[in-house]
Amino acid sequence: MREFYQNVMAVVCRHTGFNELQLLHDRHEIVTDARHLLVHLLGEKLTNQEIVHATGLLKQTVSRLMNGYAIRRKQKFSLRCLEADVRRELEAVS
């Protein structure tokens, strides 16, 4: 679990230019998009409780990020592009 979290976090940070602290706590829209992506990708292999434990985010926050990702992704071309780039790199690393 920890290794998966660290891999996903590292790739998202590298593609966005934000560090882990900014990614988890900053309120700027572009950072929030990246945080949605991070939680969405983590949610593909981890439970919400595992994401809460790994990130330190509140359970309600993780649920909100998971539930809001599809709408945010549909509305934002930049988020779709970021997701494609991050997934491509994660597949190359695996």
N, C-alpha and C positions, 0 to 999 in steps of 0.2 A: 504494500500500500504506500509506504513512505517513498519508495523509489519511483513509483508511478506519479505520485504527487509532485516530487521534485523535478521529474522530467517534463511534465506538463507545465509547471510553473516556470521553469527555465526557458522553455520554448516561447511561451506567451510573453514573458518579460523581454526576451530577445527581439521578438517581432514588434513589440509596442514601444520599447525603449524605457519602460518603467521598471522600477525595482519592486521587490515583493511587498514591501511596506506600502508603497504608493498604490500598487495594484489592489491590495486588500482594503485600503482605507480612504483613498482620495475620492472626492465627490465630483470631479470634472467628468463631463459626459463621455469623453473618449476612454477614460479610465474605467468608468462604469460599464461601457461596452466590453472592454477587455475582461473585467471581472465576471460579467455574464458568461462570456465564452469560457473562461477558466472553470467556472462551476459546472457549466454544461458538459465540458469535456471530462471533468472529474466524475460527473454523475453517470457517465457511460460505463464506468467500472467500479465505482465506489457508491456506498449508500449515503444518504444525506447525513447520517450520524458520523460516518467516517470523514466526510467533507468538513463537517463542523469541527471535529477533532483536529484534522490536519491544518485547517486555515485559521481557526480561532474565531470564525464568524458565528453569529447567533444562528440558531436553528431556523428562526423565522426569516432571517436574511437569506440563508441558503435556499429555503423553499421559495421565497419571492424571486430570487435570481433564476432558479430552475424553471419556475412557472412562466416567467416573463421572457424567457430567451426566444421562443418561437416568434413572438410578435416583434420583438426588437430586431431579430434577424431578418424578418420579412420586410421591415421598414428601412433597413440600413444596408446599402450596397457595400459600404466600407467594412461592416462586420462580416458580411458573407465572404469578402475577399480575405480578410484576416483569418477567418476560420479555415478557408481553403489552404492558405499558406502554412498555418500552424499544423493542420492535419497532415499536409505533405511532409513537413519536417518530422513530425512524430512517427509517421510510417517509415521514414528513412532511418530513424534511430532504432526502431523496433527490430 
